[in-house]
Amino acid sequence: MRILFLDLDTLRPDHLGCYGYHRDTSPQIDAIAKEGTRFTNYYCSDAPCLPSRTALMSGQFGIHTGVVGHGGTAADMRLEGAPRDFMSRLNTESLPGFLRQQGLYTASISPFAERHSSWTFYAGFNEMYNTGKCGHESAEDVTPVALDWIKSNAKKDNWFLHINYWDPHTPYRAPEEFGNPFEDEPLPEWITEEVLQGHLKHVGPHSANEINMYDDKVPSQYQERMPGALKNMEDLHRFIDGYDCGIRYMDQHISRLVQALKDEGVYEDLMIIITADHGENLGELGLYAEHGTADHITCRIPMIIRWPGKNENHVDDGLHYNLDLLPTLAELFGAQPSESWDGESFAKSLEGENLGRRELILSQCAHVCQRSVRFDDWIYMRTYHDGYHLFPKEMLYNLKTDPYEQEDVAEMHPEICNEGAHRLLNWHDDMMATMDSDSDPLWTVIREGGPYHARGHLKDYCEWLKMTGRGDAVKELKRRHPSEFK
């Protein structure tokens, strides 16, 4: 068995052709999707980057691992404590550790562990190649390393190769010489000038007036793809083009990997997994160039699995987590799943059955503190710390009629909000009942001063709001976050 795992940072599925996007961003990914199963309702349990990959690699929710944020206590995995053996559980129960137990040689090409000092990410890998730019690399930094590995190892049996591309991640960085194949193509229909004008009144980091999080100062090397603020539709077009160019540029490099694997004669029998850590808000909830909420757009990710001999060009619409991958692989390998994993296998989906969970609980504690419930046509969102966006405590969106989350219908549907809150409470009770710790890491984040990316910025941000004509929000921000002004 040979497995290629393409870990494509910040890739939202609805900007891929195989998920229905009108722009030709992903011809190579689309071709692979036709050879396997495409999952349409696949979500990271915990967003963004560090919590998501920790859940993927451990098979556990952030509430169990303790990793729900980007700083403070909530950025480190909980210690196993007294039950820890000579080697930790990650040695055999992490994703690469499990695959090693199945006889696969495991390798990773990624800067991720260094970017977040997440050294547990390495657990179970035989080889680790750090591409050296802490997530600021472009595909031309990653592909040569991957091609060298393929040339040296592809013909060997039983390997797992994890390759991490970063091109869709902010700041959008496709090289200038790549050009812009989308400059004459229309934007997605939902994002109109009227919508943009509403977003210019929005308050919060990474809003239309502050693409650089708290101001409009984008480094000069990225300004071609990323304007510092979106004042008009021309700015918006350049911004969306920047994200889409990152995808298309990355897709071309994936084509080079595919061709190399074909040249080595191993492509036909190769398992390919294509997924992401999280999506990217491109206007939804008023956020741009960020993955900072527990919403449908941030947490929904692509999942494409090409398994030779399984169904081709199949679509699964069931609800699944990224942490479901570990038990799925265990079933496919005929192995017993670990009792520590929170996931559920969807292996039968690869044979044509449509499986799925009743609901998904989604978490975000790096930019805001939110938990959400995805069920039926709905996403119910509950905010514990608004990250300076002035979100209400409860939000509700009908994703069937409003997939871009433009109309909060919480006040119109209190019964659906009650259902969402009930499901969230039941999940929380179940999680806390299975933990050795009595601490919910979401509340640890709040006790330690709030989400990492929203700590210590509010005084200066309030001055920025006054400068940009939104000073009327300062009073409410001070009321909600009085400790920031002590």
N, C-alpha and C positions, 0 to 999 in steps of 0.2 A: 504494500500500500504506500502510495506517495500522495502527500497532501500539500497543496499550495494555499496559504491563507493570506488573502489580500486585505489588510487592515487600513482602510482609506479614511483618514481623519476628516471629520466634519462634513460628511457626505449625506445630504438629504436625498431620499429616494425619488421624490417627485421632480428632481432636476436630472433624471436619467431617462433616456429614451425608452427603455424597457418598462419603466413605470409610467409612461404616458406623456413625458415632457415633449413640447413642440419643437425644441431646439435639438440639434444633433450633437449633443455633448459627449456621448458615450458609445460609439459604434462597437468597440471591442467588448466592453462590459455587456452590451446588449446581445452580442453574439454568444457569449458564454451563458447568459440567461436562457437563451433558446435551447441550450443543451442540458438544462437542469430544472430546478424548482426555484421559483421566485416567491418570496414571502412578502405580503403586502401590509401586514399589521404586526411588524416586528419592532420591538422597542428595547432600549436600554432601561434597566430598572432604576439606575442611579446615574444622573448626569451632573456635570459634563465629563471631561476627559479622564481624570484620575478615578473618580468613583465608578465610571462605566467600565473601564478596563480592569479594575479590581474585581468587579462583579463577574465579568466575563471569565477572567483567569481563575477565580476562586470558586465560581459556581454558587456564590452566596449574595444575598441582599446586603446593601450597605449598612443596614441596621444591625446585621450580624457581624460583618467584618469591622465595623466602626468607621469605614472610609466613605464619607458622604460629601467631603469638601476638599478645598485646595490648600488649606493651611490650618495650623493649630492641631489639637488632638485628633480632629476628624480627618486628617490627611495621613494618618498612620494606622496600619492594621493592628487590631487588638492582639496582644500576646496570648498564646495558648495557655500559659501559666503552668501550674503543677502537672497537668496531664501530658505536657509536651514530652515526646520521646526523644531519642538521640537525634533524630531528624524531625523537622516539623511536618505537619500534615501536607503542606504545600509540595513537599518532595514527591508525593504520589497522587495528591488529589487536585493539584492545579491542572489547568488545561494541558500545558506541555508535559507536566509530570505524569499525568495519566497516560498520555500518548507514549511516553518513554516506557511505561509499564506494559504497553502493548507491543513493544519491540521497535518503535520508531525512533530514529535519530532526529533530534529537535534543534532547530536553528532559528534565530530571530535577527532581522535587519531593521533596527529601530533605535531612535534616540530617546524613547519614551521614559525609560527608567531614570535616566539622568535629568530629563526635563522636570520631573516631579519628585526627584529623589525617592522614587518608588522602587526600591531595590528588590522587593518581593516579586516584582514583575518578571525578574529573571528566573524565578524558581522553576526548575524542571527543564530548562534549556541546556543542551550540550554546548551550543555555540551562541555567542551574542556579538553582533556587530553594531557598534554605536556609530551612526553616520555623522555625529559630531556637532550638529548645530542646534540642538535642543528644540527641535520642532520648527526651526526656521529654514530647513532644507527644502529645496525644490526637487522635482523628480530626477533632474540630471545629477543630483548628489546620491540618490538612492539606487538608480537603475544599474550603474556600472558595478556596484558591489553585488547586486542581485545576479547580474549576468555572469560574473566571475564564479559565484557560488554554483549556479546552474551548470556552468561548463565543467566544474570540478566534481560535482556530486549527483547530477540529475540521473545518471544511468544506474546509480546504486539503488538497491531496494530499501523500502521502508524508511521514508523520511517525512518530516513535517517542516515546512519552510514558512515562517511568518515574515511578511514584508509590509512595512509601514510607510505609506505615502502621506504627505502633508499638504499638498497643493490647494485643496479647497479651504484650508484653515485660514482665518484672518491672521495677518494681512495677506490679501490676495496677491500672488506673486508670480504668475506666469511671466516668463522673460519677455522683454519688449519686442524682441525679434519674432516671437510667436505670432504677433499681430492680434487682431480681434475678428474671428470668423462670425461673430454675432452682431456686429455693429449695425447691420441693416435689418435685423430680425426683431420682431415686436417683443415687448415685455409680456410676462404672464398677465392675462386679462384682468385679474382681480386688483392689481395694484395701479390704480388710476391716479390722476392728478388730485382729485378730491380726497382720496385716501392719504396721499402724501401730505396735503395741506393739514389734514387732521393730525398726522404724525408729527408735524413740526411744532405742535403745541404740547406734545407728550413730554413728560418729565422722567428722567432716569438715565443712567449710563447706557451708552450705545444706542441712544435715540437718534433721530434724523439729524439733530443739530450737533451731535457729539459722537461721530463714528469711532473716535479714538478712546472711547469709554467715558471720559469726563471732560473732554474738550474736542476741538476740531483739528488738532495738530497731528497729522499723519506724517511719518518719516518720508523724506523726499524720494527714496528709492521705491516707494510703493504708491506714489500719488497717481501714476498713470492708471492703475487699476482701482484705487480706493480714494475717492474724494473725502475730505475731512468732514464735510457736512453735505446733506442732500437738500439743496435749496430749490431745485426745479427738476423737471422730468429728464433733462439732459444728464444731470448729476446721477439721478437714479438709474438711468440706462447704463451709464458707465460702471456704476457699482454692481448691478446685476451681471453685466458682461464680465466683470472681473472675477466674480465667483464662478460663472460658467466656463470661462477660459481656463481656470484652474482645473476644473473637471476634465475638460477636453485635452488639455496638455498632459495630465496624468494618464488619461485613457490611452494616449499615443504611446506612452512609456510602457503601459501594461501590454500593449500590442507587441512591443519588443520582447518582453518576457515570454509571451505566448509563442512567438516565432522561435525563440531560442529553445523552448521546451519541445516544440515540434521538430526542430533540427536535431535534438538529442534523441528523438524517437520515443518519448515518454508521455506525450500529451494525451493520446487516446485513452490510456488507463489512469489518468491523473484525476484525483478529486480536487476540486477548486471550491473554496469558500470565499465569498466576497461580502464584506460587511463594513461597518463603521462604528466609531465610538458614540457618536451623537450626530444630530442634524445641525441646522443653522437657521436662525431667524433672519429672514430677509424682508422685514416689515411686519410680520405677525406680532401681535401684542404691542406694536410700536417700537420693536427692537430691530436693530440692523447689525449685521456682522458679529453676531453673538449667539451663544448657546447657553443662555443664562436663566432659563425657567424650566419648570416641570411640565411643559405643555406638549401637545401633539407634535409640533414642528421640531423642537429640540430633541425629544426622546424617541421619535420614530426614526428608524434606521433601515437601510437596505439589508437584505439577506438573500443571497443567491447561493445555492449549493448545486454543484455539478458532480454527481456521483455516477461513474460509469455503470451501466446496467440498471440504473433506477430511471424513474420517469423523466422524460424530456419535455421542455416547454410547458411545464405544469405551474399552476398558480395556486398558492395556499393563502386563504384570506383569514385564517384563524389568528387569535391573539397569542403572541409568544414574546418571551423575554430573551435578551442576549444570554442570560445565565442558563437558559434551557439547552444551550449547545452541548455542554459537558455530558449530561445524561443522555442526550441524543446520540452522541458519539459512542458512549458506553453501550447502548443498545445495538448500534450498528456493528460494533466490535464483538458483541456477545459477552460483554463484561458486566459485572455487578456495579451499579452506581454507588457512590459514597453516601453514607447517611448524613454527611455534613452539607451536601449540595441542596440548594433550595429549588433547583430547576426540575422541569418535567420534560420527558423525552417527546420529541415530535418526529421520531424516525419514520413512522408510518406515513408521514406527509410526503416523503420522498418516493413512496410507492403509490401515491395517488389519493390516499385518504386525506380528508380535510379535518385536521385536529385544531384544538385551540382552547385557551383558558376562558373561564367565565368573566374574568376581569384582570386588569393589570394595575399595580400600584407603582407610581412613578415618583422619583424623588429628585430634588435639586437643593443643594445647600452651599454652593460655591459663590453664587451671585445673589440669589435670594434664598429664603428657606420656604420651600413649598413641597407639598405632597399632593398628588393627583390620582384620580381613579379613571381608568379608561374602560368603559363598558358599553355594550350595545352601540348606539350611534353617538355616545356622549363622552366628553371629558369634563370631569368635575375637578376643579383646582382649589386648593385651600392654602392660603398664604399665612405664614407665621412671622416672616420678616420680608418686607417688600423690596429690599435692595434699592430704595429711594425711587421706585417707580410709582408709588402711590396706588398699587393694586388694592382692590377690595379684599376682604377676608375670604370671600367665596366668589368663584367665577365658574361659569358653565357655558360650554359651547357644544352645539350640535354639529358634529363633524361631517355628517351626511349632507347637510345643506350649507354648511359654513366651514369648509376644511381649512381656511386661512384665518380662522378665529377673529373675525371682524365684529361680531355682535355677541356680547355677553348677555345671556338670557337667564341668568340666575334668578332675577326678581320675577320673571315670567313663569318659572318652573320650580317653585319651592319644593314640590314633591320629588323632583329628580335630584335636587341638591340634598334633600334628606336621605335619599337612597344612596347617593355618593358618599355622604358623611358616614352613613351606617356601614357601608362596605369598608371604608377607610378605617373606622374604629375596630371592626372585626379583625382586619388584617393586622392592625397594630397590636391588639390583644394577643393574637396568635404568635406574632414575632416576639413580643416581650416574654411570653410564657416559655419560649424555647431558648432563652438566653441565660448565660451564666452572669452577665452583667445586668444591673438594673438601670443602666443609663441608655437612653435613646440618644444617638449621636446628633440628631437634629437639634435637640435642646442643649447639648454640649456646645454646638456651634453658637447658639444664641447666648448662652452664658459667657462664652469667651469673647463676646463683642460683636457677634453677627457674622454673616458670610464674609469669607476672606476678601473678596473683591469689593466689598462695600464697607470696609473698616477704615475709619480715619480720613475719609474723603469729603464728608458732608459739608463742613464749613466752607471749603474752597468751592465746592460744587454749587452751593447756594449763591455765592458771588457770581459764578458763571451764569446761573439762571437769571439773575438780575440783569447781567450784561446782554443776555440774549432774549429779553422780553418775556420771561416766564417767572418773574419774581413773585407773582401771586401764589406760587406753590410753596414758597419758603416757610410760611407760617405753619402749614400742615406738616411739612417735613420736620420742622422743629418740634411740633406736638408729638409726632410719632416716634421721634428719635432724640429725646432730650439729652441722653447721655453723651451724644456726639458734641454737645455744646458746653460741656462742663470744663 
